[in-house]
Amino acid sequence: MLNKVQLIGRLSHDLEKQYINSNNEQIPKIDFQLAVTLKEITQFILCGGFRKQADNMKNI
């Protein structure tokens, strides 16, 4: 079973793609924060993506 989450918010900073080493392979990784405001409270949600997701997100 695969869990699916949909979040709506604003990016709190620019996306930066990094690479991690795994078994002599460079895997793209991207980390970002979403700022989600409900009424007067803002929450910052840490998110990330790997491989194709990281490549696709950086190209947007």
Backbone bond lengths (Angstrom), bond angles and torsions (degrees), N, CA, C in turn:
res aa  C-N    CA-C-N  psi(-1)  N-CA   C-N-CA  omega(-1)  CA-C   N-CA-C  phi
1 M - - - 1.443 - - 1.525 109.10 -
2 L 1.312 115.65 137.15 1.457 122.31 -178.96 1.521 108.98 -110.62
3 N 1.317 116.52 128.88 1.458 120.87 176.43 1.518 109.21 -85.73
4 K 1.319 115.81 141.93 1.459 120.87 179.59 1.524 108.52 -127.68
5 V 1.330 115.58 131.62 1.457 121.45 -179.69 1.519 108.13 -127.60
6 Q 1.322 116.98 134.62 1.457 121.75 174.92 1.518 107.89 -118.50
7 L 1.326 115.82 122.96 1.459 121.69 -179.28 1.522 109.06 -118.47
8 I 1.323 115.85 141.04 1.456 121.37 176.66 1.521 107.74 -120.75
9 G 1.322 116.07 124.09 1.456 120.14 -179.54 1.515 109.84 -173.47
10 R 1.305 114.33 -167.76 1.465 121.20 179.32 1.520 109.48 -113.08
11 L 1.331 115.82 143.39 1.460 119.31 174.56 1.518 108.72 -70.22
12 S 1.326 116.16 132.98 1.464 119.24 -176.58 1.532 112.46 -89.90
13 H 1.330 118.36 -12.51 1.463 121.58 176.69 1.525 109.10 -159.28
14 D 1.323 116.61 169.40 1.465 121.20 179.91 1.524 110.68 -66.45
15 L 1.334 114.92 149.48 1.460 120.45 178.35 1.525 109.83 -77.34
16 E 1.314 116.23 138.57 1.461 121.61 175.93 1.519 108.70 -128.43
17 K 1.329 114.89 120.49 1.460 119.33 179.16 1.519 109.38 -87.36
18 Q 1.316 116.37 133.62 1.456 122.99 177.31 1.524 107.97 -123.93
19 Y 1.304 115.30 170.35 1.461 120.64 177.42 1.520 108.90 -126.05
20 I 1.330 115.53 139.15 1.459 120.86 175.70 1.522 108.15 -116.29
21 N 1.319 116.43 150.74 1.460 121.90 179.59 1.518 109.65 -95.04
22 S 1.327 115.65 130.75 1.457 121.37 176.40 1.524 107.88 -144.91
23 N 1.308 116.48 112.39 1.469 121.58 -179.75 1.530 111.67 51.82
24 N 1.324 116.12 50.78 1.470 123.09 179.28 1.527 112.98 60.32
25 E 1.312 117.18 27.52 1.460 122.23 178.54 1.531 108.62 -124.85
26 Q 1.327 116.18 135.23 1.463 121.32 176.93 1.531 108.69 -87.51
27 I 1.329 117.03 115.90 1.460 121.89 -179.29 1.527 108.79 -108.30
28 P 1.346 117.81 123.69 1.460 119.62 178.19 1.527 111.45 -68.90
29 K 1.322 115.11 141.63 1.463 121.75 -178.59 1.520 107.86 -140.05
30 I 1.322 116.74 140.05 1.460 120.38 177.39 1.524 108.63 -134.53
31 D 1.318 115.88 134.74 1.461 122.30 177.32 1.521 108.36 -118.34
32 F 1.324 116.01 142.75 1.457 119.92 177.55 1.517 109.80 -153.65
33 Q 1.321 115.20 164.24 1.457 122.31 178.45 1.514 109.16 -121.53
34 L 1.334 115.40 135.03 1.453 120.49 173.19 1.514 108.80 -103.82
35 A 1.319 116.60 133.37 1.460 121.68 174.20 1.524 107.10 -97.79
36 V 1.330 116.21 116.38 1.456 122.34 -178.37 1.521 108.06 -116.52
37 T 1.328 116.07 121.49 1.464 120.80 -178.28 1.520 109.40 -109.84
38 L 1.318 115.83 128.28 1.457 122.76 175.63 1.520 106.70 -126.37
39 K 1.312 115.76 117.05 1.468 122.34 -172.03 1.524 108.37 58.68
40 E 1.308 119.60 -112.99 1.471 121.23 -178.63 1.526 112.85 -112.51
41 I 1.315 117.36 9.31 1.466 121.59 -177.26 1.527 109.17 -109.04
42 T 1.329 116.14 127.33 1.464 121.53 177.19 1.518 109.54 -106.46
43 Q 1.321 115.76 130.12 1.461 121.69 176.02 1.519 108.16 -114.84
44 F 1.330 115.71 141.99 1.456 121.74 177.80 1.519 108.08 -107.78
45 I 1.326 115.73 120.21 1.459 122.00 -175.79 1.521 108.49 -107.87
46 L 1.331 116.42 121.59 1.466 121.61 178.23 1.526 109.13 -79.56
47 C 1.321 116.31 131.75 1.463 122.10 -179.18 1.527 108.95 -135.16
48 G 1.314 115.56 165.16 1.455 119.68 178.84 1.509 111.44 -160.01
49 G 1.317 115.09 163.49 1.448 121.26 177.53 1.518 110.01 -147.66
50 F 1.326 115.80 156.02 1.456 122.29 -178.63 1.526 109.85 -129.27
51 R 1.313 114.81 160.08 1.462 125.37 175.48 1.527 112.11 50.89
52 K 1.335 118.80 -121.32 1.465 121.44 -174.74 1.521 112.35 -62.57
53 Q 1.320 116.86 -35.84 1.465 119.31 178.28 1.521 110.27 -60.83
54 A 1.318 116.78 -42.70 1.467 120.94 179.57 1.526 110.48 -64.42
55 D 1.325 117.43 -42.96 1.468 120.77 178.96 1.528 111.13 -63.60
56 N 1.327 116.78 -45.22 1.462 120.74 -179.05 1.525 111.82 -65.04
57 M 1.307 117.77 -40.37 1.459 120.89 -178.30 1.517 111.47 -68.04
58 K 1.303 117.98 -36.97 1.467 120.69 -179.54 1.524 110.96 -69.18
59 N 1.327 117.99 -28.18 1.461 121.75 -178.12 1.525 113.00 -81.29
60 I 1.310 118.29 -8.77 1.477 121.28 -178.67 1.508 109.70 -78.92
